[in-house]
Amino acid sequence: MKTVHVRLILTVFLCCMLAGLHQVFACSRVVYQGPDSTIITARSMDWKAEIPANLWVFPRGMARTGEVGKASVKWVSTYGSVVTSSWNIAATDGMNEKGLVGNILWLMESKYRTLDELNGHKGLAISLWLQYVLDNFATVEEAVKELSKEELVVVSSFIPGTELYMTLHLSISDKTGDNAIFEYIDGKLVIYHDKSYVAMTNSPTYNEQLAISNYWKHIPGTTMLPGTNGSSDRFVRGSFYIQAIPKTNDPKKAVASVFSVIRNLSVPYGITTPNEPNISSTQWRTVADQKSLVYYFENVVNPNVIWLDFSAIDFSEKGNVLKLSLDKNENYAGESSKDLIVATPFKPLSLEK
């Protein structure tokens, strides 16, 4: 009994230390695996200030470049997608027409190669990392197989107007419930690929998150769950709740249940913690129904869930780039494809010298 208590104290202490040392910008992501191919991915976007977001519809056939100069990878989008942009310089969340979902979260331990370290490889600005995946792949398996070759190198930079270097990791899930997490550690791409990887937060690196999760599996979630806003605590709660909610093929009930989980993992709006100045309020949430192909968005400043039904959108090469403006807290109701307007695509952050 004494040994058990010591282990518990040490583990809780470790979680608190990790939350305090690594918590920079607190986002969470979970994947619901229900019956009859009901797969739903949700995420929260947490930031220390408002992070202006807009929804974009990108059709197939869009020509893109990696935005790192002569070494840039070039491609034409195979699949159309709906993405959420941040500051109109990067896609940070989205789903393509095949039901592949991508989520960008903060990871302080990330370290990328520089433009001078590409060594003949093609380069991709971090602002296009998620979009590249949504444009080119229909499944997690396809993305893992191609990106694991490391013929393509992601390059990062500072957020414009700040001294904040972008350190991110990418999670993807598909309509079969498969999952993968991509992290750049010491300039090397590390991939975690397994259908069981249904939860993800920020620091520590994903292998350490899994170790923390394995410990808490021995403590019933109905008895005790860690309750702070720290990354490790949110990971444990997300891992438990996304499995504990009812398994149903009713899309309304399933989406409602997943929303309840991602809200549980959110940080209250406007919260400040004097001893932990980097704890960040949740600014917005998304829920992607990968079976029904419906993408939900919830802005906490203007608390109203809206959604885009892919069946109402033209993703063909003849389709237009469309925008749903949200960065001024515009108000819409329900299914909002009728409110999309033709727009010029936002310019991803370029790292060209």
Secondary structure, DSSP 8 states (H G I E B T S, - for coil): -HHHHHHHHHHHHHHHHHHHHH-SS--EEEEEE-STT-EEEEEEEEESS---EEEEEE-TT-EEE-SSGGGB-EEE-SS-EEEEEETTTEEEEEEETTS-EEEEEE-TT-----GGG-TT-EEEEGGGHHHHHHHH-SSHHHHHHHHTT--EEEE--B-TTSS-B--EEEEEE-TT--EEEEEEETTEEEEEE-TT--EE-SSS-HHHHHHHHHHHTTS-TTT----SSSHHHHHHHHHHHHHHS-----HHHHHHHHHHHHHHTS--TT---TT-TT--EEEEEEEEETTTTEEEEEESSS--EEEEEGGGS--STT---EEEE-TT-----EE-GGG-EE-----------
